[in-house]
Amino acid sequence: MRTLLFVPGADERKLRKVGTFGADVIVIDLEDAVADSEKTAARAITRAAVPTYGDQVVTVRVNGLDTGRLEDDVEAVVCPELAGILVPKIEDLDALRVADEALARAEQANGMTGGTVRIVAILETPAGIARCDEILANAPERTVTSIFGLGDFSVALGVEPTEQGLELLYGRSRVIVATRAAGMVAPVDGPYLRVEDLDGLVADSRRSRALGFQGRVAVYPPQVKGIHQAFSDLSDDEVASQRRVVESFEEAEARGIASIRIDGKFVDYPIYRLARERLRRYDAYQASRAQS
């Protein structure tokens, strides 16, 4: 989940193209990207599009609980090809509970195994951030991770996102810690809103990666490559260092030793596993570049 590329659920032309940009996850949006007058019609357009992307991971962002549309959105779009739904503006457990129950009904109606369609919780309001520990710790089992909705959050605080992003550091950190404390995979950062500043995107995404995010939202197709680079690439020195960690630790482990020093740094199982994961991402990224 390095890249979650959003596409409006009412735009058939963009829906036909979105699968060609190499994003890890396609997010068909029924919420902010669709005008209120088009939201009902967008359900059928979205449902028709979901099965058309082959092996790509396809999700749908439904409307929030307070709109009265969430349950009908779920009923309309669930099918065997749908990997998950993104639930926006989470401020308590009610929205996740309602989404979970609606998914269970829709899965049964479509002859699917219960729990097949996963939930990603979008935390994007001050109330949601303030309560994120409790919300994620008690979320339905099908909830796999969260997204930090930095756009709505910064508006609610009345701040303008800056290059260094210090004004959002508290919110980002809360979401990362709460998500991991709940036993979920690393969360996803929100979009980089200066859509034509690709150098800024890479730099900001590297900061997100350093904080503990596994990827981020893309709202503009050319952002996909920059996000992949930021969350997967390593310098030559970093590659060499991570390979020394993995190789030296595995040699030590074969001798029954589980903690060693490498280049003056202490290495044990968690550090070894992190190095191995970084190399896995790097190798996969390099392989994908060679194929393109």
C-alpha positions in Angstrom: 0.0 0.0 0.0 2.6 2.5 -1.0 0.2 4.4 -3.3 -3.6 4.7 -3.1 -4.6 6.5 -6.3 -8.0 8.2 -6.0 -10.4 8.5 -9.0 -13.9 10.0 -9.1 -16.6 7.4 -9.0 -18.8 9.3 -11.5 -16.2 9.9 -14.2 -16.3 6.9 -16.6 -13.3 8.3 -18.7 -11.0 8.5 -15.6 -12.2 5.1 -14.4 -11.1 3.5 -17.6 -7.6 5.0 -17.3 -6.9 4.7 -13.6 -5.6 1.2 -13.9 -2.8 2.2 -16.2 -0.7 4.3 -13.8 0.8 1.6 -11.7 -0.7 2.4 -8.3 -0.7 -0.3 -5.7 -4.3 0.4 -4.8 -7.1 2.0 -6.8 -9.6 4.0 -4.7 -12.8 4.8 -6.5 -14.2 7.8 -4.6 -17.9 8.2 -3.9 -17.3 11.0 -1.3 -15.5 14.3 -1.9 -14.8 13.8 -5.6 -18.4 13.4 -6.5 -21.0 16.2 -6.5 -24.0 15.7 -4.3 -26.3 15.6 -7.3 -24.3 12.7 -8.8 -23.7 10.5 -5.7 -26.6 8.1 -6.3 -25.8 7.6 -10.0 -22.1 7.2 -9.2 -22.8 4.0 -7.3 -23.8 2.0 -10.4 -20.9 3.5 -12.4 -18.5 2.5 -9.6 -20.0 -1.0 -9.3 -19.6 -1.6 -13.0 -15.9 -0.4 -12.8 -14.8 -2.5 -9.9 -14.4 -5.9 -11.7 -12.5 -4.3 -14.7 -9.0 -4.0 -13.2 -7.8 -7.6 -13.4 -5.4 -8.4 -10.5 -5.1 -4.8 -9.2 -6.4 -4.1 -5.7 -9.6 -2.1 -5.9 -11.3 -0.2 -3.1 -14.1 2.3 -2.7 -14.3 5.4 -0.5 -17.9 5.5 0.7 -19.6 8.5 2.2 -19.5 9.1 5.9 -22.1 8.0 8.4 -23.4 11.5 9.0 -24.5 11.8 5.3 -26.9 8.9 5.5 -25.4 7.3 2.4 -22.8 4.9 3.9 -25.0 1.8 4.1 -26.5 2.3 0.6 -23.0 2.9 -0.8 -21.8 -0.4 0.7 -24.8 -2.3 -0.6 -24.3 -0.9 -4.1 -20.6 -1.6 -4.6 -19.8 -4.8 -2.8 -18.8 -7.7 -5.1 -16.1 -10.4 -5.1 -13.6 -8.2 -6.8 -13.8 -5.4 -4.2 -10.9 -5.6 -1.7 -12.0 -3.0 0.8 -13.8 0.2 1.6 -12.4 3.4 3.0 -14.6 5.0 5.7 -14.1 8.8 6.0 -14.4 11.2 9.0 -14.2 8.6 11.7 -14.8 10.2 15.1 -16.0 7.3 17.1 -16.8 3.6 16.7 -20.3 4.0 15.3 -19.2 4.5 11.7 -16.9 1.5 11.7 -19.6 -0.6 13.4 -22.3 0.4 10.9 -19.8 -0.2 8.0 -18.9 -3.6 9.3 -22.5 -4.6 9.7 -23.4 -3.3 6.2 -20.5 -5.2 4.7 -21.6 -8.4 6.4 -25.0 -8.1 4.9 -23.7 -7.3 1.5 -21.2 -10.2 1.5 -24.0 -12.6 2.4 -26.2 -11.2 -0.3 -23.4 -11.7 -2.8 -22.6 -15.2 -1.7 -19.2 -14.1 -0.3 -17.3 -15.3 2.7 -17.8 -13.0 5.7 -14.9 -10.6 6.3 -13.7 -10.7 2.7 -14.0 -7.0 2.2 -11.7 -5.0 4.5 -12.0 -1.6 6.1 -9.6 1.3 6.1 -10.4 4.0 8.6 -9.8 7.6 7.6 -8.9 9.8 10.6 -9.2 13.4 9.5 -10.9 15.5 12.1 -9.6 16.8 15.5 -12.2 14.6 17.3 -11.0 11.5 15.3 -7.3 12.2 16.0 -8.0 12.9 19.7 -9.9 9.5 20.0 -7.8 7.5 17.6 -6.3 5.2 20.2 -9.7 4.0 21.5 -11.2 3.9 18.0 -8.6 1.7 16.4 -8.1 -0.5 19.5 -11.8 -1.4 19.3 -12.3 -1.4 15.6 -14.0 -4.3 13.8 -11.7 -7.2 13.0 -11.8 -6.5 9.3 -10.2 -3.0 9.8 -6.7 -3.4 8.5 -5.2 0.1 8.9 -5.9 3.8 8.9 -5.2 6.9 6.7 -4.3 10.3 8.1 -6.6 12.7 6.3 -4.2 15.7 6.4 -6.3 17.9 4.2 -9.4 18.0 6.3 -7.4 18.0 9.5 -5.3 21.0 8.5 -8.5 22.9 7.5 -10.2 22.1 10.8 -7.1 23.4 12.6 -7.0 26.5 10.4 -3.4 25.9 9.4 -1.7 25.8 6.0 0.5 22.8 5.4 4.2 23.9 5.1 7.2 22.3 3.4 8.4 20.7 6.6 5.0 19.8 7.9 5.7 20.5 11.6 2.1 21.7 12.1 0.9 18.2 11.2 3.5 16.2 13.1 1.3 15.7 16.2 -1.6 14.3 14.2 0.6 12.1 12.0 2.4 10.7 15.1 -0.9 10.0 16.9 -2.2 8.1 14.0 1.0 6.0 13.5 1.3 5.0 17.2 -2.5 4.3 17.6 -2.5 2.2 14.4 0.5 0.1 15.4 -0.7 -0.2 19.0 -3.9 -1.7 17.6 -1.9 -4.5 15.9 -2.6 -3.2 12.4 -0.1 -2.7 9.5 1.5 0.7 9.2 -0.9 3.5 8.3 -1.1 5.5 5.1 -0.3 9.3 4.9 -2.7 11.7 3.2 -2.0 13.4 -0.1 0.6 15.9 -1.0 -1.5 18.8 -2.2 1.0 20.7 -4.4 0.3 18.3 -7.2 2.8 19.7 -9.7 5.7 19.8 -7.3 7.1 16.3 -7.8 10.4 17.1 -6.0 8.5 18.4 -3.0 6.3 15.2 -3.1 9.4 12.9 -2.9 10.9 14.9 -0.1 7.7 15.1 1.9 7.0 11.4 1.3 10.5 10.5 2.6 9.6 12.3 5.8 6.4 10.3 6.0 8.3 7.1 5.5 10.8 8.1 8.3 7.8 8.7 10.7 6.4 5.2 10.1 3.9 5.5 7.3 3.9 2.7 4.7 2.7 4.8 1.8 0.4 7.7 0.9 -2.6 8.9 -1.0 -2.1 10.1 -4.6 -4.7 12.5 -6.1 -2.8 13.1 -9.4 -1.5 10.2 -11.5 2.0 11.6 -12.0 2.5 11.4 -8.2 2.5 7.6 -8.3 6.1 7.2 -9.4 7.4 9.7 -6.9 5.7 8.1 -4.0 7.0 4.7 -5.1 10.5 6.1 -5.2 10.2 7.8 -1.8 8.8 4.7 0.0 11.0 2.1 -1.7 14.3 3.4 -2.9 17.6 3.4 -0.9 20.9 5.0 -1.6 23.9 2.8 -2.4 25.2 3.3 1.1 21.9 2.4 2.6 21.6 -0.8 0.5 25.1 -1.8 1.5 24.4 -1.1 5.2 21.1 -3.0 5.2 22.6 -6.0 3.4 25.4 -6.1 6.0 22.8 -6.2 8.7 20.8 -9.0 7.1 23.8 -11.2 6.1 25.7 -10.7 9.4 22.7 -11.4 11.5 21.8 -14.5 9.6 25.3 -15.8 10.0 25.2 -15.1 13.7 21.8 -16.6 14.1 23.1 -19.8 12.5 25.6 -20.0 15.3 22.9 -19.5 17.9 23.5 -15.8 18.5 20.6 -13.3 18.3 22.2 -10.0 19.1 25.4 -8.6 17.5 27.1 -5.3 16.7 27.4 -4.2 13.1 29.2 -1.0 12.2 29.2 0.0 15.9 25.4 -0.5 16.1 23.4 -3.0 18.1 21.4 -5.4 16.0 18.7 -7.9 17.2 15.6 -9.5 15.6 13.5 -6.3 15.2 16.3 -4.4 13.5 17.2 -7.4 11.3 13.5 -7.8 10.3 13.2 -4.1 9.5 16.4 -4.3 7.3 15.0 -7.3 5.5 11.7 -5.5 4.8 13.5 -2.4 3.5 15.6 -4.6 1.1 12.5 -6.5 0.0 10.8 -3.2 -0.9 14.0 -1.9 -2.6 14.5 -5.0 -4.6 10.8 -5.1 -5.7 11.0 -1.4 -6.7 14.2 -2.0 -8.8 12.6 -5.0 -10.5 9.5 -2.9 -11.4 11.7 -0.1 -12.8 13.6 -2.6 -14.9 10.3 -3.9 -16.4 8.9 -0.5 -17.2 
